[in-house]
Structure formats: structure tokens, C-alpha cells
Amino acid sequence: MSRRNQAVGAYGERCALQHLITAGMRPVERNWRCPHGEIDIIAWDGPVLAICEVKTRRTDTFGAPAAAVTGPKARRLRVLAAQWLAETGTRADEVRFDVLSVRVTAAGPPHIEHLKGAF
């Protein structure tokens, strides 16, 4: 991945995090990593623990950002969420998997679409 793409992705994650905070969610963890992968953002939405995948794009050339979350990615996130819960001892009555699509424009604020319970 190029440095420019990494910078765009990091910017998208910061925007997504601010979006979640503005929506009243409480972030717990950001960029949690283990040998099997990474969870972008983990946040409480009231009593629900949301595991959030952030996808950022500058164009729709390769499709909408959320389209990049395929079946294998969803399965990996479920495994990562279970591992994070086990490692931290966190208890949640409900765990939800969200996707935040961030479209960065040349001018103006990014467009953020928050898909709750995306998979």
C-alpha cells in the first residue's frame, strides 16, 4: 500500500471516529492488532458493543467503500472480535458489526455512511 493510500486511510479512520463520537458512541479501542489482523474501532453504542470496520476511498473506481468488506473479511472480523473479548474480559449482551464508508473529496468534508449491523 502506498504512503498516500495509508494517509487517506488514516484520515478516514479519524473522520469515522469523530463521526461515532458525535453520534454519542463511546470509543474503547482503536487499531487493535493481533497476529491475525486488526479491528479499526471498537465502541459502545449504549449497551451494544460495536466492532467497526472503516473503508475509505477517494473515488468509486473500485466500487463503494463498503463493498470492500467481503465475506472473508467479515469472518475474520468475527474471529478478531471474539479474541478481543476474550483477551480483555469485556462482557457485552450484544455485539454488532458496523461498516463506516468514508468518501474523501478534493474539497469539503468527507461523506460518511454508517452501516449499523452490516453483517
ZIVENDA-V862248 format. One record per residue. N is the residue number from 1. RES is the residue in one small letter. SS is DSSP state (A for helix, B for strand, O for the rest). PHI is phi as a letter, one per 20 degrees, with the letter a starting at -180 (999 if undefined). PSI is psi in degrees with one decimal (* if undefined). Layout:
n:N res:RES ss:SS phi:PHI psi:PSI
n:N res:RES ss:SS phi:PHI psi:PSI
//
This chain:
n:1 res:m ss:O phi:999 psi:135.4
n:2 res:s ss:O phi:f psi:160.3
n:3 res:r ss:A phi:f psi:-35.8
n:4 res:r ss:A phi:f psi:-44.7
n:5 res:n ss:A phi:f psi:-38.8
n:6 res:q ss:A phi:f psi:-41.6
n:7 res:a ss:A phi:f psi:-41.1
n:8 res:v ss:A phi:f psi:-42.7
n:9 res:g ss:A phi:f psi:-43.6
n:10 res:a ss:A phi:f psi:-40.5
n:11 res:y ss:A phi:f psi:-43.9
n:12 res:g ss:A phi:f psi:-40.4
n:13 res:e ss:A phi:f psi:-39.0
n:14 res:r ss:A phi:f psi:-41.8
n:15 res:c ss:A phi:f psi:-43.1
n:16 res:a ss:A phi:f psi:-42.2
n:17 res:l ss:A phi:f psi:-45.9
n:18 res:q ss:A phi:f psi:-37.9
n:19 res:h ss:A phi:f psi:-45.0
n:20 res:l ss:A phi:f psi:-43.3
n:21 res:i ss:A phi:f psi:-44.0
n:22 res:t ss:A phi:f psi:-32.9
n:23 res:a ss:O phi:f psi:0.0
n:24 res:g ss:O phi:n psi:7.6
n:25 res:m ss:O phi:e psi:153.7
n:26 res:r ss:B phi:d psi:106.7
n:27 res:p ss:B phi:f psi:141.1
n:28 res:v ss:B phi:d psi:-39.5
n:29 res:e ss:B phi:b psi:147.7
n:30 res:r ss:B phi:c psi:134.1
n:31 res:n ss:B phi:l psi:47.4
n:32 res:w ss:B phi:f psi:127.6
n:33 res:r ss:B phi:c psi:149.5
n:34 res:c ss:B phi:b psi:176.8
n:35 res:p ss:O phi:g psi:-19.1
n:36 res:h ss:O phi:e psi:-8.1
n:37 res:g ss:B phi:q psi:-160.4
n:38 res:e ss:B phi:b psi:143.7
n:39 res:i ss:B phi:d psi:126.4
n:40 res:d ss:B phi:f psi:-55.4
n:41 res:i ss:B phi:b psi:137.3
n:42 res:i ss:B phi:c psi:127.7
n:43 res:a ss:B phi:b psi:151.4
n:44 res:w ss:B phi:e psi:132.6
n:45 res:d ss:B phi:d psi:84.2
n:46 res:g ss:O phi:m psi:-127.7
n:47 res:p ss:O phi:e psi:-1.5
n:48 res:v ss:B phi:e psi:132.0
n:49 res:l ss:B phi:e psi:121.0
n:50 res:a ss:B phi:d psi:124.7
n:51 res:i ss:B phi:e psi:114.8
n:52 res:c ss:B phi:d psi:126.6
n:53 res:e ss:B phi:d psi:128.4
n:54 res:v ss:B phi:d psi:128.1
n:55 res:k ss:B phi:c psi:125.7
n:56 res:t ss:B phi:d psi:136.6
n:57 res:r ss:B phi:c psi:150.2
n:58 res:r ss:O phi:e psi:-27.0
n:59 res:t ss:O phi:c psi:170.2
n:60 res:d ss:O phi:e psi:18.4
n:61 res:t ss:O phi:g psi:-40.4
n:62 res:f ss:O phi:d psi:19.9
n:63 res:g ss:O phi:n psi:175.0
n:64 res:a ss:O phi:f psi:150.2
n:65 res:p ss:A phi:g psi:-43.6
n:66 res:a ss:A phi:f psi:-24.9
n:67 res:a ss:A phi:f psi:-18.1
n:68 res:a ss:A phi:f psi:-10.4
n:69 res:v ss:O phi:e psi:92.1
n:70 res:t ss:O phi:e psi:176.9
n:71 res:g ss:A phi:g psi:-48.9
n:72 res:p ss:A phi:f psi:-38.3
n:73 res:k ss:A phi:f psi:-42.3
n:74 res:a ss:A phi:f psi:-43.8
n:75 res:r ss:A phi:f psi:-41.4
n:76 res:r ss:A phi:f psi:-41.1
n:77 res:l ss:A phi:f psi:-35.8
n:78 res:r ss:A phi:f psi:-42.7
n:79 res:v ss:A phi:f psi:-44.8
n:80 res:l ss:A phi:f psi:-40.8
n:81 res:a ss:A phi:f psi:-43.7
n:82 res:a ss:A phi:f psi:-40.2
n:83 res:q ss:A phi:f psi:-44.3
n:84 res:w ss:A phi:f psi:-44.7
n:85 res:l ss:A phi:g psi:-43.8
n:86 res:a ss:A phi:f psi:-43.9
n:87 res:e ss:A phi:f psi:-36.9
n:88 res:t ss:A phi:e psi:-14.8
n:89 res:g ss:O phi:m psi:14.9
n:90 res:t ss:O phi:f psi:137.8
n:91 res:r ss:O phi:d psi:134.0
n:92 res:a ss:O phi:b psi:132.9
n:93 res:d ss:O phi:f psi:-31.0
n:94 res:e ss:B phi:c psi:134.3
n:95 res:v ss:B phi:d psi:130.6
n:96 res:r ss:B phi:c psi:147.3
n:97 res:f ss:B phi:d psi:116.0
n:98 res:d ss:B phi:d psi:154.2
n:99 res:v ss:B phi:c psi:129.8
n:100 res:l ss:B phi:d psi:116.5
n:101 res:s ss:B phi:e psi:123.6
n:102 res:v ss:B phi:d psi:121.6
n:103 res:r ss:B phi:d psi:115.2
n:104 res:v ss:O phi:e psi:132.7
n:105 res:t ss:O phi:d psi:161.3
n:106 res:a ss:O phi:f psi:-33.6
n:107 res:a ss:O phi:c psi:139.8
n:108 res:g ss:O phi:n psi:175.3
n:109 res:p ss:O phi:f psi:157.5
n:110 res:p ss:O phi:f psi:156.5
n:111 res:h ss:B phi:e psi:124.6
n:112 res:i ss:B phi:d psi:127.7
n:113 res:e ss:B phi:d psi:122.7
n:114 res:h ss:B phi:d psi:110.0
n:115 res:l ss:B phi:e psi:100.0
n:116 res:k ss:O phi:f psi:136.5
n:117 res:g ss:O phi:m psi:43.1
n:118 res:a ss:O phi:f psi:-27.9
n:119 res:f ss:O phi:b psi:*
//
